[in-house]
């Protein structure tokens, strides 16, 4: 079996195998006519369950043939212009090239002696991103697996900073166990669910998160935030963090960052900005101003694998004060003993909650070196322009109502039939339309609830998508919804 190990003796086999795999994917990309085939769980599950994993095929070409049947044929292809579902972007070729290199070399970014060069490249990209945000000369950060981990990491730092400050300023000796139950996190009701999950994992409980209502544009209502922070103080609780969102998952809305920063400072709370979605604005040639105020944050989440057109996974947490990263530091004698820090040996595990970690930074590095920041930003600008045009299309269509004008590239809307129809039946029609469209394979859209009602959602991250695609998908959705309503009304007559 040694012939399958990648080394100096198998370099030619590696080249042939990877070339064949790339050829298969390239052929698939070139001939894909729909986002996916409409394959169902019930049809595919028995096929995969029936494969005997203890009987290897012993040939890469045969394995690729099988992979065609169990994955490549039915995969959901985000590059297709009618994939309008979740926050999945088409990827740029330089990043895919970086992915191929990092997978083969297989550096682990935890210690310098496993990632010479890679460590410095990641640190340079962290510095570059911090400069784009405007966090100042003492900033630092780390690459992570995604926005949820970045948010968790930020709130871990915020928790320990809050505990340190509360105990330091207490008139009596205060154990950490007494402080933790009194910590509170404030976030928009349109914020990401990872805030609640992080609170639970940090030992604070879901109840530690106070969800602040949003205004008509689905941005955090800072007048309510101010009242909640004042109430927190009156009740003897401690405002641990305020989480602002720069690009909510459902609406792409950007919270009023300057006002949130002012309130967080006034109440000595850590300000975290979840810019997992909106981080593409950092490189936008025309819309960077939409993130004004982000430079005042204590920490920021960015997801390059959303609006920087990078393959999953590629995310980072940035912090204003590098010393706060020490809350996640642990020295293990076998890996990163304290003497290494004294010898100025850069070990990324010193500030990461992961140990073994892929060299995901290489994908962004290759992208910047080939395309440049403006090149990435111009692609994001294109999808924001598309969303604005898409809003006009939906708003002018009497079959639909649209919630708010997009700040970034998300459109939330609802099919509304002519005449009177029960609200619950309209909900079912919208839900059915999304499911039926997915089952057809002709397009993929997302769904959500707004004020308890079922809505549809276009998440636009593909510059290849056009308003003609949007109009065509609206027609398909309306046809499915109208058919459902017609059949439902016929049954109830």
C-alpha positions in Angstrom: 0.0 0.0 0.0 3.0 2.3 0.1 2.5 3.2 -3.5 -0.4 5.4 -2.4 1.7 7.6 0.0 2.6 11.0 -1.5 6.4 11.3 -1.6 9.3 11.5 -4.0 8.7 8.1 -5.5 5.0 8.7 -6.2 5.1 12.2 -7.6 4.1 11.0 -11.1 1.1 9.0 -9.8 0.1 12.1 -7.8 0.2 14.2 -10.9 -1.8 11.7 -13.0 -4.4 11.1 -10.3 -5.0 14.8 -9.5 -5.1 15.7 -13.2 -7.7 13.1 -13.8 -9.8 14.4 -10.8 -9.5 18.0 -12.0 -10.5 16.9 -15.5 -13.7 15.2 -14.2 -14.7 18.3 -12.1 -13.9 20.6 -15.0 -16.1 18.6 -17.3 -18.8 18.7 -14.8 -18.6 22.4 -14.4 -18.6 22.9 -18.1 -21.7 20.9 -18.7 -23.8 21.6 -15.6 -27.2 23.0 -16.8 -28.9 23.2 -13.4 -27.8 23.8 -9.8 -28.5 20.2 -9.1 -30.3 17.2 -10.4 -33.2 17.0 -7.9 -31.9 13.8 -6.4 -33.8 12.9 -3.2 -32.4 11.5 0.0 -34.6 8.4 -0.3 -33.1 7.6 -3.8 -29.4 8.3 -3.0 -29.1 7.0 0.6 -29.5 3.3 -0.3 -26.9 3.6 -3.1 -24.3 5.0 -0.7 -25.2 2.6 2.1 -24.8 -0.3 -0.3 -21.1 0.5 -1.0 -18.7 -1.9 0.7 -16.0 0.2 2.2 -14.0 -2.9 3.1 -13.7 -3.8 -0.6 -11.4 -1.1 -2.1 -11.5 -0.5 -5.8 -7.7 -0.2 -5.9 -7.8 2.2 -8.8 -8.2 6.0 -8.7 -10.1 6.0 -12.1 -12.6 3.4 -10.8 -13.1 5.4 -7.6 -13.7 8.5 -9.7 -16.3 6.6 -11.8 -18.0 5.6 -8.6 -17.8 9.1 -7.2 -19.6 10.4 -10.3 -22.6 8.3 -9.3 -22.7 9.1 -5.6 -21.5 12.7 -5.5 -20.4 14.6 -8.6 -23.6 13.9 -10.6 -26.0 15.1 -7.8 -23.9 17.7 -6.0 -25.3 21.2 -5.5 -23.2 23.5 -7.7 -22.8 26.9 -6.2 -21.3 28.3 -9.4 -24.6 28.0 -11.3 -26.3 31.4 -11.8 -29.6 30.0 -10.5 -28.2 28.9 -7.2 -29.7 31.6 -5.0 -29.9 29.7 -1.7 -27.5 30.1 1.2 -24.4 32.1 1.8 -22.4 29.9 -0.5 -20.2 31.7 -3.1 -18.7 30.5 -6.4 -15.0 30.3 -5.9 -12.1 32.0 -7.7 -9.5 29.9 -9.5 -6.4 31.2 -7.6 -8.0 30.1 -4.4 -8.7 26.6 -5.7 -5.0 26.5 -6.8 -4.1 27.4 -3.2 -6.3 24.6 -2.0 -4.6 22.1 -4.1 -1.2 23.2 -2.9 -2.1 23.3 0.8 -3.8 19.8 0.7 -0.7 18.2 -0.9 1.9 19.8 1.4 -0.4 19.4 4.4 1.1 21.9 6.7 -0.4 22.2 10.1 -0.5 25.8 11.3 -0.2 25.2 15.0 3.5 25.5 15.5 6.4 27.0 13.6 8.2 23.7 13.2 5.2 22.4 11.3 4.5 25.4 9.1 7.6 27.4 8.2 6.5 30.1 5.8 2.9 29.3 6.3 2.9 30.8 9.8 4.3 34.1 8.5 1.9 34.1 5.5 -1.1 33.7 7.8 0.2 36.4 10.2 0.7 38.8 7.2 -2.9 38.2 6.1 -4.2 38.8 9.6 -2.2 42.1 9.7 -3.6 43.0 6.3 -7.2 42.3 7.3 -6.8 44.3 10.6 -5.4 47.2 8.6 -8.4 47.1 6.2 -10.7 47.1 9.3 -8.7 49.9 11.0 -8.1 48.1 14.3 -4.8 49.9 15.0 -1.2 48.8 15.6 -1.9 46.4 18.5 -4.3 44.2 16.5 -4.0 40.5 16.0 -6.1 37.5 15.1 -6.2 33.9 13.9 -7.7 32.0 11.0 -10.7 29.8 12.0 -13.0 27.2 10.5 -15.9 29.6 10.0 -18.0 32.4 11.4 -19.5 30.3 14.2 -16.1 29.5 15.5 -14.9 33.0 15.1 -17.9 34.3 17.1 -17.3 31.7 19.8 -13.7 32.6 20.1 -14.6 36.3 20.3 -17.1 35.7 23.1 -14.6 33.5 24.9 -12.2 36.5 25.0 -15.0 38.9 25.9 -16.1 36.6 28.8 -12.7 36.4 30.3 -12.1 40.1 29.9 -15.4 40.9 31.6 -14.6 38.5 34.5 -11.1 40.1 34.9 -12.5 43.6 34.9 -15.4 42.9 37.3 -13.2 41.0 39.7 -10.5 43.8 39.5 -13.0 46.5 40.3 -14.9 44.7 43.0 -14.8 46.1 46.5 -14.5 42.5 47.8 -12.8 39.4 46.6 -15.1 38.0 44.0 -14.8 34.4 42.6 -15.2 33.9 38.9 -18.0 31.4 39.6 -20.0 34.3 41.1 -19.5 36.6 38.1 -20.4 34.2 35.3 -24.1 33.9 36.0 -24.4 37.7 35.9 -22.8 38.2 32.5 -25.1 39.3 29.7 -24.6 39.4 25.9 -26.6 41.8 23.7 -27.3 41.1 20.0 -29.9 41.9 17.4 -32.9 39.5 17.0 -31.7 39.2 13.4 -28.2 38.2 14.5 -26.6 34.8 14.0 -27.7 31.9 16.2 -24.0 31.1 16.9 -24.2 33.9 19.6 -26.7 31.8 21.6 -24.8 28.6 21.0 -21.6 30.3 22.1 -23.2 31.5 25.3 -24.3 28.0 26.1 -20.9 26.5 25.3 -19.2 29.1 27.4 -21.2 28.1 30.5 -23.4 31.2 30.5 -26.6 29.6 29.2 -28.9 30.7 26.4 -30.6 33.0 28.9 -27.5 35.1 29.0 -28.2 36.5 25.5 -30.6 39.4 25.3 -32.0 39.8 21.8 -32.6 43.4 20.9 -35.5 44.2 18.4 -34.7 45.6 15.0 -36.0 48.6 13.2 -38.0 48.6 9.9 -34.7 48.1 8.0 -33.9 45.0 10.2 -31.0 46.8 11.9 -30.5 46.7 15.7 -32.7 49.3 17.4 -30.1 51.2 19.4 -32.7 53.1 21.5 -33.8 49.7 22.8 -30.2 48.6 23.2 -29.6 51.6 25.4 -32.6 50.8 27.6 -31.5 47.1 27.9 -28.0 48.1 28.9 -29.3 50.5 31.6 -31.6 47.8 32.9 -28.7 45.4 33.1 -26.8 47.8 35.3 -29.8 48.4 37.6 -30.3 44.7 38.1 -26.7 44.2 39.2 -25.8 42.3 36.0 -22.7 42.9 33.9 -22.8 43.7 30.2 -20.2 41.3 28.9 -20.5 42.0 25.1 -22.6 43.7 22.5 -22.6 41.8 19.2 -23.3 44.0 16.2 -23.9 42.4 12.8 -22.5 43.7 9.6 -24.6 41.6 7.2 -27.3 39.6 8.8 -27.9 36.1 7.4 -31.5 36.8 6.5 -31.5 40.4 5.4 -27.9 41.4 4.8 -28.6 44.4 7.1 -25.8 46.3 8.8 -26.4 47.4 12.4 -25.6 51.1 13.2 -22.0 50.4 14.2 -20.9 53.9 15.5 -23.9 54.2 17.9 -23.4 50.6 19.1 -19.8 51.3 19.7 -20.7 54.4 21.8 -23.1 52.5 23.9 -20.7 49.6 24.4 -18.0 52.0 25.6 -20.4 53.8 27.9 -21.3 50.5 29.6 -17.7 49.0 29.5 -18.9 46.2 27.3 -16.8 44.4 24.7 -18.0 45.2 21.2 -17.9 42.4 18.7 -18.8 42.8 15.0 -20.0 39.7 13.2 -19.0 40.7 9.7 -18.9 37.1 8.4 -21.1 38.2 5.4 -20.4 41.9 5.1 -16.6 41.6 5.2 -16.4 41.8 1.4 -17.1 45.5 1.8 -13.6 45.8 3.3 -12.3 45.4 -0.3 -15.2 47.1 -2.1 -13.9 50.0 -4.3 -17.2 51.8 -3.9 -18.9 50.7 -0.6 -16.4 50.6 2.1 -18.3 53.3 3.9 -21.1 50.9 4.8 -18.8 49.5 7.4 -17.9 52.8 9.0 -17.6 52.2 12.8 -16.2 48.7 12.5 -12.8 50.2 13.3 -14.0 50.8 16.9 -14.7 47.1 17.6 -12.8 45.0 20.1 -13.2 42.0 17.8 -14.4 41.2 14.3 -15.5 38.1 12.5 -14.7 37.8 8.8 -15.7 34.9 6.5 -13.5 35.0 3.4 -15.5 32.0 2.2 -18.6 34.1 1.8 -17.9 37.5 0.2 -14.2 37.0 -0.7 -15.1 34.0 -3.0 -12.9 31.5 -1.2 -13.5 27.8 -0.8 -14.7 26.5 2.5 -13.2 26.9 5.0 -11.6 30.4 5.3 -12.5 32.6 8.2 -10.7 34.7 10.8 -11.2 36.4 14.1 -9.5 39.8 14.5 -9.0 41.6 17.8 -8.0 45.2 18.6 -5.6 44.3 21.5 -3.4 41.3 20.9 -3.0 40.8 24.6 -6.6 39.6 24.8 -5.7 36.6 22.7 -3.8 35.2 25.7 -7.2 34.2 27.2 -7.0 31.2 24.8 -3.3 30.4 25.4 -2.1 27.2 26.9 1.5 26.0 26.9 2.1 22.2 26.4 5.6 21.0 26.9 5.5 18.8 23.9 4.2 21.4 21.5 4.6 25.1 22.5 6.6 25.4 25.8 6.9 28.8 27.3 10.6 29.1 26.3 9.5 29.3 22.7 7.7 32.6 23.3 10.8 33.9 25.1 12.8 32.8 22.1 10.4 34.7 19.8 9.4 31.6 17.9 5.9 32.2 16.4 3.5 29.5 17.3 -0.1 30.1 16.1 -1.5 27.6 18.6 -0.7 30.2 21.3 -3.8 32.2 20.2 -6.0 29.5 18.6 -8.7 27.3 20.1 -7.8 24.7 17.6 -4.5 22.8 17.6 -4.1 21.1 14.3 -5.2 23.6 11.7 -5.2 23.7 7.9 -3.2 26.3 6.0 -6.5 27.9 4.8 -4.8 31.3 4.6 -2.9 30.2 1.5 -6.1 30.4 -0.6 -6.6 34.1 0.3 -2.9 34.7 -0.2 -3.0 33.3 -3.8 -6.2 35.2 -4.5 -4.7 38.5 -3.5 -1.4 37.9 -5.3 -3.3 37.1 -8.6 -6.4 39.2 -8.4 -5.7 41.9 -5.9 -8.1 43.4 -3.3 -9.9 45.6 -5.8 -10.5 42.5 -8.0 -12.3 40.7 -5.2 -14.2 43.8 -4.1 -15.4 44.5 -7.6 -17.0 41.0 -7.7 -18.8 41.7 -4.5 -19.9 45.1 -5.8 -21.4 43.3 -8.8 -23.7 41.1 -6.6 -24.7 44.1 -4.5 -25.7 45.9 -7.7 -27.6 42.8 -8.8 -29.5 42.7 -5.5 -30.6 46.4 -6.0 -31.8 45.5 -9.5 -33.5 42.4 -8.2 -35.4 44.4 -5.6 -36.8 46.5 -8.4 -37.9 43.3 -10.3 -39.6 41.8 -7.2 -41.1 45.1 -6.0 -42.7 45.6 -9.5 -44.2 42.0 -9.6 -47.7 42.0 -8.2 -47.3 38.3 -7.2 -44.8 39.1 -4.5 -44.1 41.4 -1.6 -40.5 42.2 -0.6 -39.5 43.0 2.9 -36.7 45.6 2.7 -34.4 47.1 0.2 -31.1 45.3 0.5 -28.0 46.8 2.0 -25.8 44.0 0.6 -27.0 41.1 -1.6 -30.0 39.4 0.1 -33.6 39.7 -0.9 -36.4 38.4 1.4 -39.9 38.2 -0.3 -43.2 36.3 -0.2 -45.6 35.0 -2.8 -49.0 36.7 -2.3 -51.9 35.4 -4.3 -54.7 37.5 -5.8 -57.8 37.8 -3.6 -58.2 36.6 -0.1 -56.4 33.6 1.1 -55.8 32.3 4.6 -52.4 33.4 5.9 -51.5 29.9 7.0 -52.3 28.6 3.5 -50.1 31.3 1.9 -47.4 30.2 4.3 -47.8 26.6 3.1 -47.7 27.8 -0.5 -44.4 29.6 -0.1 -42.9 26.7 1.7 -44.2 24.3 -0.9 -42.8 26.5 -3.7 -39.3 26.4 -2.3 -39.4 22.6 -1.8 -40.9 21.9 -5.2 -38.3 24.1 -6.9 -35.5 22.4 -5.1 -36.9 19.0 -6.0 -37.0 20.0 -9.7 -33.3 20.9 -9.7 -34.0 24.0 -11.8 -33.0 26.5 -9.1 -32.2 26.7 -5.4 -33.6 29.4 -3.1 -33.6 29.8 0.7 -36.4 30.4 3.1 -37.0 32.0 6.4 -39.6 33.4 8.7 -40.4 37.1 9.2 -42.8 38.0 12.0 -43.9 34.4 12.2 -44.8 34.1 8.5 -43.0 32.0 5.8 -40.9 33.9 3.3 -38.5 33.1 0.5 -35.0 34.4 0.2 -32.5 35.0 -2.6 -28.9 35.1 -1.4 -27.0 36.6 -4.3 -23.3 35.9 -4.4 -22.7 35.0 -8.0 -21.7 37.8 -10.4 -22.8 35.5 -13.3 -26.5 35.7 -12.1 -28.6 38.2 -14.0 -32.0 39.8 -13.5 -33.3 37.5 -16.2 -32.3 34.6 -13.9 -34.1 36.3 -11.0 -37.3 36.8 -13.1 -37.2 33.2 -14.4 -36.9 31.8 -10.8 -39.8 34.1 -9.7 -41.9 32.6 -12.5 -41.0 29.1 -11.4 -41.8 29.8 -7.7 -45.1 31.4 -8.6 -46.1 28.4 -10.7 -45.4 26.0 -7.9 -47.3 28.2 -5.3 -50.3 28.7 -7.6 -50.5 25.0 -8.3 -50.4 24.3 -4.6 -53.1 26.8 -3.8 -55.3 25.6 -6.6 -55.1 22.0 -5.4 -55.6 23.0 -1.8 -58.7 25.1 -2.6 -60.1 22.3 -4.7 -59.8 19.9 -1.8 -61.6 22.3 0.6 -64.5 23.0 -1.7 
